[in-house]
Amino acid sequence: MKFRAEINVMPLKALLDPQGKAVTNSMKNLSLSEIENVRIGKHITLVIEAGNKEMAKTKVDEACKKLLHNPIMEYYEFEIFEN
């Protein structure tokens, strides 16, 4: 079966996000001062062939741990959908 993974990789909440801070500051210049605490990360979509949803979750988790995120600076979360 084919599954689609939607993965979000974000900076750890305890760490400063310079890119998010710059966007937050720019919101004020655009008369959008009610928007604050912007955090910027990565969204990754992939398709995986697996026997079932649990196997797909295991493979996606492994990919995230080994390649798609930096555990020192980022955390990840994902959802699996039948494709």
PDB file as gemmi writes it, atoms N, CA and C in Angstrom:
CRYST1    1.000    1.000    1.000  90.00  90.00  90.00 P 1                      
ATOM      1  N   MET A   1       0.830  -1.177   0.000  1.00  0.00           N  
ATOM      2  CA  MET A   1       0.000   0.000   0.000  1.00  0.00           C  
ATOM      3  C   MET A   1       0.879   1.246   0.000  1.00  0.00           C  
ATOM      4  N   LYS A   2       0.351   2.305  -0.563  1.00  0.00           N  
ATOM      5  CA  LYS A   2       1.059   3.584  -0.547  1.00  0.00           C  
ATOM      6  C   LYS A   2       0.414   4.501   0.479  1.00  0.00           C  
ATOM      7  N   PHE A   3       1.267   5.196   1.204  1.00  0.00           N  
ATOM      8  CA  PHE A   3       0.829   6.154   2.213  1.00  0.00           C  
ATOM      9  C   PHE A   3       1.529   7.481   1.956  1.00  0.00           C  
ATOM     10  N   ARG A   4       0.878   8.545   2.380  1.00  0.00           N  
ATOM     11  CA  ARG A   4       1.460   9.883   2.292  1.00  0.00           C  
ATOM     12  C   ARG A   4       1.738  10.369   3.711  1.00  0.00           C  
ATOM     13  N   ALA A   5       2.938  10.883   3.917  1.00  0.00           N  
ATOM     14  CA  ALA A   5       3.295  11.451   5.216  1.00  0.00           C  
ATOM     15  C   ALA A   5       3.379  12.962   5.083  1.00  0.00           C  
ATOM     16  N   GLU A   6       2.777  13.653   6.025  1.00  0.00           N  
ATOM     17  CA  GLU A   6       2.863  15.108   6.129  1.00  0.00           C  
ATOM     18  C   GLU A   6       3.659  15.382   7.405  1.00  0.00           C  
ATOM     19  N   ILE A   7       4.870  15.914   7.249  1.00  0.00           N  
ATOM     20  CA  ILE A   7       5.813  16.082   8.356  1.00  0.00           C  
ATOM     21  C   ILE A   7       6.054  17.569   8.599  1.00  0.00           C  
ATOM     22  N   ASN A   8       5.989  17.976   9.841  1.00  0.00           N  
ATOM     23  CA  ASN A   8       6.348  19.338  10.237  1.00  0.00           C  
ATOM     24  C   ASN A   8       7.573  19.280  11.127  1.00  0.00           C  
ATOM     25  N   VAL A   9       8.585  20.043  10.751  1.00  0.00           N  
ATOM     26  CA  VAL A   9       9.813  20.152  11.528  1.00  0.00           C  
ATOM     27  C   VAL A   9       9.906  21.603  11.987  1.00  0.00           C  
ATOM     28  N   MET A  10       9.985  21.795  13.303  1.00  0.00           N  
ATOM     29  CA  MET A  10       9.970  23.143  13.871  1.00  0.00           C  
ATOM     30  C   MET A  10      11.141  23.322  14.831  1.00  0.00           C  
ATOM     31  N   PRO A  11      11.573  24.587  15.018  1.00  0.00           N  
ATOM     32  CA  PRO A  11      12.609  24.832  16.020  1.00  0.00           C  
ATOM     33  C   PRO A  11      12.085  24.498  17.411  1.00  0.00           C  
ATOM     34  N   LEU A  12      12.953  23.994  18.263  1.00  0.00           N  
ATOM     35  CA  LEU A  12      12.550  23.723  19.641  1.00  0.00           C  
ATOM     36  C   LEU A  12      12.017  25.002  20.271  1.00  0.00           C  
ATOM     37  N   LYS A  13      10.976  24.865  21.076  1.00  0.00           N  
ATOM     38  CA  LYS A  13      10.327  26.034  21.677  1.00  0.00           C  
ATOM     39  C   LYS A  13      11.282  26.841  22.557  1.00  0.00           C  
ATOM     40  N   ALA A  14      12.256  26.184  23.164  1.00  0.00           N  
ATOM     41  CA  ALA A  14      13.200  26.868  24.060  1.00  0.00           C  
ATOM     42  C   ALA A  14      14.251  27.678  23.300  1.00  0.00           C  
ATOM     43  N   LEU A  15      14.358  27.475  21.983  1.00  0.00           N  
ATOM     44  CA  LEU A  15      15.386  28.156  21.204  1.00  0.00           C  
ATOM     45  C   LEU A  15      14.825  29.378  20.483  1.00  0.00           C  
ATOM     46  N   LEU A  16      15.674  30.390  20.339  1.00  0.00           N  
ATOM     47  CA  LEU A  16      15.319  31.573  19.570  1.00  0.00           C  
ATOM     48  C   LEU A  16      15.157  31.171  18.105  1.00  0.00           C  
ATOM     49  N   ASP A  17      14.147  31.726  17.450  1.00  0.00           N  
ATOM     50  CA  ASP A  17      13.909  31.496  16.030  1.00  0.00           C  
ATOM     51  C   ASP A  17      14.132  32.828  15.314  1.00  0.00           C  
ATOM     52  N   PRO A  18      15.368  33.122  14.848  1.00  0.00           N  
ATOM     53  CA  PRO A  18      15.660  34.420  14.250  1.00  0.00           C  
ATOM     54  C   PRO A  18      14.783  34.736  13.033  1.00  0.00           C  
ATOM     55  N   GLN A  19      14.507  33.736  12.226  1.00  0.00           N  
ATOM     56  CA  GLN A  19      13.667  33.948  11.049  1.00  0.00           C  
ATOM     57  C   GLN A  19      12.238  34.304  11.474  1.00  0.00           C  
ATOM     58  N   GLY A  20      11.718  33.583  12.443  1.00  0.00           N  
ATOM     59  CA  GLY A  20      10.389  33.878  12.955  1.00  0.00           C  
ATOM     60  C   GLY A  20      10.325  35.242  13.609  1.00  0.00           C  
ATOM     61  N   LYS A  21      11.387  35.618  14.321  1.00  0.00           N  
ATOM     62  CA  LYS A  21      11.455  36.932  14.970  1.00  0.00           C  
ATOM     63  C   LYS A  21      11.423  38.044  13.924  1.00  0.00           C  
ATOM     64  N   ALA A  22      12.166  37.872  12.827  1.00  0.00           N  
ATOM     65  CA  ALA A  22      12.191  38.875  11.757  1.00  0.00           C  
ATOM     66  C   ALA A  22      10.804  39.026  11.127  1.00  0.00           C  
ATOM     67  N   VAL A  23      10.113  37.913  10.915  1.00  0.00           N  
ATOM     68  CA  VAL A  23       8.768  37.976  10.341  1.00  0.00           C  
ATOM     69  C   VAL A  23       7.804  38.632  11.324  1.00  0.00           C  
ATOM     70  N   THR A  24       7.920  38.303  12.604  1.00  0.00           N  
ATOM     71  CA  THR A  24       7.075  38.927  13.627  1.00  0.00           C  
ATOM     72  C   THR A  24       7.260  40.439  13.611  1.00  0.00           C  
ATOM     73  N   ASN A  25       8.508  40.886  13.552  1.00  0.00           N  
ATOM     74  CA  ASN A  25       8.777  42.324  13.517  1.00  0.00           C  
ATOM     75  C   ASN A  25       8.237  42.977  12.255  1.00  0.00           C  
ATOM     76  N   SER A  26       8.291  42.272  11.132  1.00  0.00           N  
ATOM     77  CA  SER A  26       7.775  42.808   9.875  1.00  0.00           C  
ATOM     78  C   SER A  26       6.258  42.940   9.882  1.00  0.00           C  
ATOM     79  N   MET A  27       5.589  42.122  10.665  1.00  0.00           N  
ATOM     80  CA  MET A  27       4.121  42.197  10.743  1.00  0.00           C  
ATOM     81  C   MET A  27       3.677  43.589  11.209  1.00  0.00           C  
ATOM     82  N   LYS A  28       4.435  44.159  12.123  1.00  0.00           N  
ATOM     83  CA  LYS A  28       4.103  45.506  12.620  1.00  0.00           C  
ATOM     84  C   LYS A  28       4.158  46.527  11.492  1.00  0.00           C  
ATOM     85  N   ASN A  29       5.139  46.400  10.606  1.00  0.00           N  
ATOM     86  CA  ASN A  29       5.280  47.321   9.466  1.00  0.00           C  
ATOM     87  C   ASN A  29       4.153  47.160   8.454  1.00  0.00           C  
ATOM     88  N   LEU A  30       3.478  46.031   8.487  1.00  0.00           N  
ATOM     89  CA  LEU A  30       2.378  45.760   7.548  1.00  0.00           C  
ATOM     90  C   LEU A  30       1.008  45.982   8.187  1.00  0.00           C  
ATOM     91  N   SER A  31       1.000  46.690   9.315  1.00  0.00           N  
ATOM     92  CA  SER A  31      -0.231  46.955  10.077  1.00  0.00           C  
ATOM     93  C   SER A  31      -0.902  45.661  10.535  1.00  0.00           C  
ATOM     94  N   LEU A  32      -0.091  44.672  10.863  1.00  0.00           N  
ATOM     95  CA  LEU A  32      -0.591  43.391  11.369  1.00  0.00           C  
ATOM     96  C   LEU A  32      -0.003  43.123  12.755  1.00  0.00           C  
ATOM     97  N   SER A  33       0.005  44.148  13.592  1.00  0.00           N  
ATOM     98  CA  SER A  33       0.665  44.041  14.892  1.00  0.00           C  
ATOM     99  C   SER A  33      -0.003  43.038  15.826  1.00  0.00           C  
ATOM    100  N   GLU A  34      -1.228  42.625  15.514  1.00  0.00           N  
ATOM    101  CA  GLU A  34      -1.882  41.614  16.350  1.00  0.00           C  
ATOM    102  C   GLU A  34      -1.305  40.216  16.137  1.00  0.00           C  
ATOM    103  N   ILE A  35      -0.479  40.044  15.122  1.00  0.00           N  
ATOM    104  CA  ILE A  35       0.193  38.757  14.877  1.00  0.00           C  
ATOM    105  C   ILE A  35       1.534  38.780  15.593  1.00  0.00           C  
ATOM    106  N   GLU A  36       1.769  37.777  16.417  1.00  0.00           N  
ATOM    107  CA  GLU A  36       3.012  37.733  17.184  1.00  0.00           C  
ATOM    108  C   GLU A  36       3.511  36.306  17.333  1.00  0.00           C  
ATOM    109  N   ASN A  37       4.733  36.173  17.824  1.00  0.00           N  
ATOM    110  CA  ASN A  37       5.360  34.875  18.099  1.00  0.00           C  
ATOM    111  C   ASN A  37       5.361  33.929  16.895  1.00  0.00           C  
ATOM    112  N   VAL A  38       5.735  34.437  15.740  1.00  0.00           N  
ATOM    113  CA  VAL A  38       5.833  33.607  14.534  1.00  0.00           C  
ATOM    114  C   VAL A  38       7.008  32.646  14.694  1.00  0.00           C  
ATOM    115  N   ARG A  39       6.796  31.392  14.361  1.00  0.00           N  
ATOM    116  CA  ARG A  39       7.853  30.378  14.342  1.00  0.00           C  
ATOM    117  C   ARG A  39       7.888  29.807  12.923  1.00  0.00           C  
ATOM    118  N   ILE A  40       9.061  29.661  12.374  1.00  0.00           N  
ATOM    119  CA  ILE A  40       9.191  29.188  11.000  1.00  0.00           C  
ATOM    120  C   ILE A  40       9.944  27.862  10.995  1.00  0.00           C  
ATOM    121  N   GLY A  41       9.392  26.901  10.285  1.00  0.00           N  
ATOM    122  CA  GLY A  41       9.997  25.581  10.190  1.00  0.00           C  
ATOM    123  C   GLY A  41       9.906  25.051   8.771  1.00  0.00           C  
ATOM    124  N   LYS A  42       9.872  23.727   8.662  1.00  0.00           N  
ATOM    125  CA  LYS A  42       9.812  23.067   7.359  1.00  0.00           C  
ATOM    126  C   LYS A  42       8.591  22.155   7.320  1.00  0.00           C  
ATOM    127  N   HIS A  43       7.976  22.064   6.153  1.00  0.00           N  
ATOM    128  CA  HIS A  43       6.909  21.094   5.935  1.00  0.00           C  
ATOM    129  C   HIS A  43       7.389  20.152   4.838  1.00  0.00           C  
ATOM    130  N   ILE A  44       7.364  18.870   5.117  1.00  0.00           N  
ATOM    131  CA  ILE A  44       7.859  17.848   4.181  1.00  0.00           C  
ATOM    132  C   ILE A  44       6.727  16.871   3.893  1.00  0.00           C  
ATOM    133  N   THR A  45       6.502  16.592   2.623  1.00  0.00           N  
ATOM    134  CA  THR A  45       5.517  15.600   2.202  1.00  0.00           C  
ATOM    135  C   THR A  45       6.258  14.499   1.459  1.00  0.00           C  
ATOM    136  N   LEU A  46       5.935  13.260   1.774  1.00  0.00           N  
ATOM    137  CA  LEU A  46       6.546  12.147   1.044  1.00  0.00           C  
ATOM    138  C   LEU A  46       5.548  11.009   0.915  1.00  0.00           C  
ATOM    139  N   VAL A  47       5.796  10.158  -0.048  1.00  0.00           N  
ATOM    140  CA  VAL A  47       4.971   8.966  -0.269  1.00  0.00           C  
ATOM    141  C   VAL A  47       5.831   7.766   0.064  1.00  0.00           C  
ATOM    142  N   ILE A  48       5.239   6.827   0.784  1.00  0.00           N  
ATOM    143  CA  ILE A  48       5.988   5.642   1.222  1.00  0.00           C  
ATOM    144  C   ILE A  48       5.176   4.387   0.916  1.00  0.00           C  
ATOM    145  N   GLU A  49       5.854   3.374   0.467  1.00  0.00           N  
ATOM    146  CA  GLU A  49       5.259   2.063   0.225  1.00  0.00           C  
ATOM    147  C   GLU A  49       5.468   1.234   1.486  1.00  0.00           C  
ATOM    148  N   ALA A  50       4.381   0.742   2.055  1.00  0.00           N  
ATOM    149  CA  ALA A  50       4.483  -0.060   3.277  1.00  0.00           C  
ATOM    150  C   ALA A  50       3.311  -1.034   3.342  1.00  0.00           C  
ATOM    151  N   GLY A  51       3.486  -2.101   4.099  1.00  0.00           N  
ATOM    152  CA  GLY A  51       2.456  -3.124   4.224  1.00  0.00           C  
ATOM    153  C   GLY A  51       1.217  -2.643   4.961  1.00  0.00           C  
ATOM    154  N   ASN A  52       1.412  -1.724   5.926  1.00  0.00           N  
ATOM    155  CA  ASN A  52       0.278  -1.175   6.674  1.00  0.00           C  
ATOM    156  C   ASN A  52       0.684   0.178   7.267  1.00  0.00           C  
ATOM    157  N   LYS A  53      -0.271   0.829   7.905  1.00  0.00           N  
ATOM    158  CA  LYS A  53      -0.040   2.178   8.427  1.00  0.00           C  
ATOM    159  C   LYS A  53       1.026   2.198   9.517  1.00  0.00           C  
ATOM    160  N   GLU A  54       1.051   1.183  10.363  1.00  0.00           N  
ATOM    161  CA  GLU A  54       2.053   1.136  11.433  1.00  0.00           C  
ATOM    162  C   GLU A  54       3.466   1.015  10.866  1.00  0.00           C  
ATOM    163  N   MET A  55       3.633   0.214   9.817  1.00  0.00           N  
ATOM    164  CA  MET A  55       4.945   0.085   9.181  1.00  0.00           C  
ATOM    165  C   MET A  55       5.354   1.407   8.546  1.00  0.00           C  
ATOM    166  N   ALA A  56       4.393   2.093   7.938  1.00  0.00           N  
ATOM    167  CA  ALA A  56       4.670   3.404   7.336  1.00  0.00           C  
ATOM    168  C   ALA A  56       5.110   4.387   8.415  1.00  0.00           C  
ATOM    169  N   LYS A  57       4.417   4.394   9.559  1.00  0.00           N  
ATOM    170  CA  LYS A  57       4.787   5.291  10.670  1.00  0.00           C  
ATOM    171  C   LYS A  57       6.210   5.014  11.135  1.00  0.00           C  
ATOM    172  N   THR A  58       6.560   3.739  11.245  1.00  0.00           N  
ATOM    173  CA  THR A  58       7.899   3.366  11.695  1.00  0.00           C  
ATOM    174  C   THR A  58       8.958   3.883  10.733  1.00  0.00           C  
ATOM    175  N   LYS A  59       8.731   3.726   9.436  1.00  0.00           N  
ATOM    176  CA  LYS A  59       9.702   4.167   8.435  1.00  0.00           C  
ATOM    177  C   LYS A  59       9.825   5.683   8.404  1.00  0.00           C  
ATOM    178  N   VAL A  60       8.704   6.391   8.511  1.00  0.00           N  
ATOM    179  CA  VAL A  60       8.744   7.855   8.503  1.00  0.00           C  
ATOM    180  C   VAL A  60       9.466   8.357   9.753  1.00  0.00           C  
ATOM    181  N   ASP A  61       9.181   7.758  10.901  1.00  0.00           N  
ATOM    182  CA  ASP A  61       9.853   8.144  12.134  1.00  0.00           C  
ATOM    183  C   ASP A  61      11.368   7.945  11.997  1.00  0.00           C  
ATOM    184  N   GLU A  62      11.761   6.839  11.410  1.00  0.00           N  
ATOM    185  CA  GLU A  62      13.185   6.559  11.191  1.00  0.00           C  
ATOM    186  C   GLU A  62      13.820   7.602  10.272  1.00  0.00           C  
ATOM    187  N   ALA A  63      13.116   7.972   9.198  1.00  0.00           N  
ATOM    188  CA  ALA A  63      13.627   8.985   8.268  1.00  0.00           C  
ATOM    189  C   ALA A  63      13.789  10.329   8.969  1.00  0.00           C  
ATOM    190  N   CYS A  64      12.818  10.673   9.799  1.00  0.00           N  
ATOM    191  CA  CYS A  64      12.903  11.934  10.542  1.00  0.00           C  
ATOM    192  C   CYS A  64      14.089  11.939  11.484  1.00  0.00           C  
ATOM    193  N   LYS A  65      14.268  10.847  12.215  1.00  0.00           N  
ATOM    194  CA  LYS A  65      15.360  10.763  13.185  1.00  0.00           C  
ATOM    195  C   LYS A  65      16.733  10.757  12.515  1.00  0.00           C  
ATOM    196  N   LYS A  66      16.851  10.071  11.373  1.00  0.00           N  
ATOM    197  CA  LYS A  66      18.154   9.906  10.731  1.00  0.00           C  
ATOM    198  C   LYS A  66      18.532  11.038   9.785  1.00  0.00           C  
ATOM    199  N   LEU A  67      17.528  11.752   9.225  1.00  0.00           N  
ATOM    200  CA  LEU A  67      17.858  12.692   8.158  1.00  0.00           C  
ATOM    201  C   LEU A  67      17.082  14.009   8.189  1.00  0.00           C  
ATOM    202  N   LEU A  68      15.811  13.975   8.480  1.00  0.00           N  
ATOM    203  CA  LEU A  68      14.965  15.135   8.219  1.00  0.00           C  
ATOM    204  C   LEU A  68      14.943  16.203   9.308  1.00  0.00           C  
ATOM    205  N   HIS A  69      15.455  15.898  10.489  1.00  0.00           N  
ATOM    206  CA  HIS A  69      15.485  16.928  11.535  1.00  0.00           C  
ATOM    207  C   HIS A  69      16.787  16.852  12.328  1.00  0.00           C  
ATOM    208  N   ASN A  70      17.112  17.973  12.950  1.00  0.00           N  
ATOM    209  CA  ASN A  70      18.297  18.071  13.804  1.00  0.00           C  
ATOM    210  C   ASN A  70      17.804  18.058  15.248  1.00  0.00           C  
ATOM    211  N   PRO A  71      17.996  16.963  15.981  1.00  0.00           N  
ATOM    212  CA  PRO A  71      17.427  16.845  17.321  1.00  0.00           C  
ATOM    213  C   PRO A  71      17.952  17.877  18.321  1.00  0.00           C  
ATOM    214  N   ILE A  72      19.073  18.483  18.037  1.00  0.00           N  
ATOM    215  CA  ILE A  72      19.622  19.506  18.931  1.00  0.00           C  
ATOM    216  C   ILE A  72      18.818  20.802  18.828  1.00  0.00           C  
ATOM    217  N   MET A  73      18.263  21.073  17.644  1.00  0.00           N  
ATOM    218  CA  MET A  73      17.597  22.352  17.405  1.00  0.00           C  
ATOM    219  C   MET A  73      16.126  22.243  17.030  1.00  0.00           C  
ATOM    220  N   GLU A  74      15.666  21.042  16.659  1.00  0.00           N  
ATOM    221  CA  GLU A  74      14.321  20.914  16.090  1.00  0.00           C  
ATOM    222  C   GLU A  74      13.562  19.727  16.688  1.00  0.00           C  
ATOM    223  N   TYR A  75      12.260  19.800  16.580  1.00  0.00           N  
ATOM    224  CA  TYR A  75      11.403  18.651  16.867  1.00  0.00           C  
ATOM    225  C   TYR A  75      10.543  18.408  15.631  1.00  0.00           C  
ATOM    226  N   TYR A  76       9.931  17.246  15.562  1.00  0.00           N  
ATOM    227  CA  TYR A  76       9.085  16.936  14.407  1.00  0.00           C  
ATOM    228  C   TYR A  76       7.812  16.255  14.870  1.00  0.00           C  
ATOM    229  N   GLU A  77       6.814  16.353  14.011  1.00  0.00           N  
ATOM    230  CA  GLU A  77       5.565  15.616  14.181  1.00  0.00           C  
ATOM    231  C   GLU A  77       5.058  15.306  12.786  1.00  0.00           C  
ATOM    232  N   PHE A  78       4.296  14.220  12.671  1.00  0.00           N  
ATOM    233  CA  PHE A  78       3.802  13.855  11.344  1.00  0.00           C  
ATOM    234  C   PHE A  78       2.479  13.124  11.448  1.00  0.00           C  
ATOM    235  N   GLU A  79       1.801  13.104  10.307  1.00  0.00           N  
ATOM    236  CA  GLU A  79       0.574  12.329  10.144  1.00  0.00           C  
ATOM    237  C   GLU A  79       0.738  11.463   8.911  1.00  0.00           C  
ATOM    238  N   ILE A  80       0.114  10.303   8.947  1.00  0.00           N  
ATOM    239  CA  ILE A  80       0.140   9.363   7.827  1.00  0.00           C  
ATOM    240  C   ILE A  80      -1.268   9.238   7.261  1.00  0.00           C  
ATOM    241  N   PHE A  81      -1.373   9.301   5.936  1.00  0.00           N  
ATOM    242  CA  PHE A  81      -2.659   9.164   5.254  1.00  0.00           C  
ATOM    243  C   PHE A  81      -2.538   8.095   4.175  1.00  0.00           C  
ATOM    244  N   GLU A  82      -3.624   7.354   3.962  1.00  0.00           N  
ATOM    245  CA  GLU A  82      -3.619   6.420   2.828  1.00  0.00           C  
ATOM    246  C   GLU A  82      -3.619   7.235   1.557  1.00  0.00           C  
ATOM    247  N   ASN A  83      -2.795   6.821   0.611  1.00  0.00           N  
ATOM    248  CA  ASN A  83      -2.662   7.568  -0.627  1.00  0.00           C  
ATOM    249  C   ASN A  83      -3.528   6.999  -1.718  1.00  0.00           C  
TER     250      ASN A  83                                                      
END                                                                             
